[in-house]
Amino acid sequence: MTETKNSKIQKIVIVGAGPSGLILALLLGQKGISVDVLDASTKLDEQPRATHYNSPATHVLQRAGVLDEIRARGVISDRITWRKPDGELLAALDLNSIPEESPQRMVALPLNQVSTIVVRHLESIPSVKIKWSHNVVDVGQDDKTAWVDVETADGKKRVEADYIVGCDGANSKVRRALQGDMNFPGRTWDEQIVATNVYYDFHQFGWDDANFIIHPEHWFMASRISTDGLWRVSYGEVPGLTREEYLERQPWKYETMLPGHPKPDQYKITNISPYKIHQRCAEKMRVGRFLLAADAAHLCNPLYDATLGGLGLTGGLADVDSLFDCLMGIHTGQADDSILDKYDEVRRDMWHKFIDVVSSDNLRRLNGQNPDKALENDTVLQKLKESEKNPEIAAQIQLSGNMILRDFTQDYTVPNVSV
């Protein structure tokens, strides 16, 4: 496969209308590249998913031109806290160490609302088409093109492109077709997470907008995610139960762990989603004219932290930010397609050395230690405690996650080209 310096990309296919795939489509479409986004579903996913976007993610959202609208609708909080089960404060991070008007400031908004904003922007770009009910059943490629065979309501079709990007989630059809059904190296946590969206006033108990509770059994996160009082509560559960059993246990879990020990008539749950959590990374994120990004390429537990927001989504957005640079370099003739090998190498290395490590530590911080000894033993909590008296340290903590971003224009034949 050879791409000349004068090659222009005629078409990109993105499989998966999740947030990372949609953002990549928006970035490419804004440059006039023809993009088809194919998704097996009939509409956007409404399940409780990512909610918090810190400086690595906000960089990409700003680049795509959607950050201002997300900030206008979202919650910009003052502090993140780490607490004992009784609510006693262990440590806090002052988010005001970065000015509220800064695009690097953390913002919270349910992911389905973010995706809706992105889709609305895409609707104004004629070169981008989102095609629902397009289920990928096979893939193929040769020296000049790549294709996916899809089943639709109108029958089976073949869709061709210069490059095809699999952004189709943890059960990626693209990854499975290229690398095998069972080939997704890594591990599954014993822990189970139940994500809920709930109307319940944590502020009445003196809690902040974002709270992490440390406990071996009843660990959880509670964060305000909308301006109308909706909160995300994600908590740990015993493994091995059915969905129905987790739903039956939810009132007991809430009454046991939440401040005020509420009964079901004291709150209103709008969504509940039990799910397993994984740490996995594909062996390759490039196979010829096929690329992988986001959950199709790698998974981690979803607990957000002070530096990165939710590492699953943040890692996915960092992927498509990098991939956009690479594809634009090929499109403009300022890079050959060997830059995609660099993408594969860098993004997998970033997952193994940083995202996997930090996201695993985030979970163990909540459920792997005695809350009465946490401040004594946990160096991250100690650093957070130090930051309470030093705004510079607090700002450094918030911005340190930017290291997962990489400017691939430095790998262009003609460097430092703005795309």
C-alpha positions, 0 to 999 in steps of 0.5 A: 500500500503506497500513498504519494505526497499528493494523495488526498483522502476521498472518503473515511468510514467510521464504524460507531456513532459513540462520542469518539466516532462522532467527534472524529467525524466532526473534525474531519467533516470541518475540513471537507473530508467525506465521512460516513458514520455507520452504527447498528443502533437506531439512535444515540445511546441513552444509558448512563455513561461518562459525565466529566471532562477535564483538560485533555478532553476539553482540548479535543472538544474545543478543537471540534468547536463544541466545548462552549455549548457543553460548558453553557449546559454543564456543571462547573464545580468548585471542588472534588472531595475524598471522604470516609463513609460518614462524610468526613473529609479526607482531602479536597482539590480546589478546582478554582485554581484554574479560572472558571472561564478557562477551557481547561476547567473541568465540566460535567454533562451527561454523555448523551447530551454531549453526543446530541450537541455533536450530532447537531453540529454534524447536521450542518456539514454536508460531507458527513452522513450518519447512517443508523441501522447499519450493522457491520458483518464483514470487513476487507481491504486491498492495496487501494481501498477498504470496505465493510459489508453491512446489513441494513433494512434495505438489505446487505450493502458494501461501503468502501473508503480510503480508511475505516476507523473502528469506534464501535465500542468494547464488542467492536465488530471491526476489531473482532473481524481483524484480530479474532473474536477472543483476542482482546488482551487484558483482564476483567475486574472482580468488582461490579459497578452500578451506575445510576442517575438520581435526583437527590440533594447531597448538598443538604449534607454539606457535600460538594458537587464531586465526592469519592467515598473510600470503603472496602465494600460500600465505595462510591462516587457521587457527582452533580451532572446537570444544573437541574439537580441530577447526580451520578452515583456509581457504586461497587457491588458484589460480582455474579448477580443478575441485572434483576438482582442488582436492581433489587439490591439498589434501595438497600445499597442507597440506604446503607451508603448515602448520606441521610440513609434515604428511603426510595421515596426520598429520591428519584432514579432516572437511569440504572446500569450495572456493568462489568469493568475491564482493563484491555488493549488491542494488540494493534490499533492499525491493520492496513487501512483499518484503524481502531480508537476509543473503546474498540481499541482499549478499555479501563474502569470508568472512575474519573479522577482529578487530572483526566476526568473519565479515563475511558472517554478521555483516552478515546478522545485523545485517540481521535485527536491524534488520528485526526492529525494523522489523517489530515497529514495524509490528506494534505500530502504532508505525511505518508501513511506510515504516520498511522504506524506511529499512531498505533505505537504511541496510543497503545504505549500511552494506554499501557504506561499511563491510562491502565496504571492510573485508572487501576489506581483510581479504583483501588484508592476507593475499595482497596484501603481502610478509610481510617488509614487512607490519608496516612498511606495514600501518596495521592491523597497526601498530594491532594491535601498539600494542594489545599494550601497551594493553588499552584499544586492544585492547578498542576494536578488538574493539568497533568493529564494533558500528557496523554495528548500528542501533537502528530503534526510533529511527525509531518514531512513538513512540521508544525503545520496547523490542521 
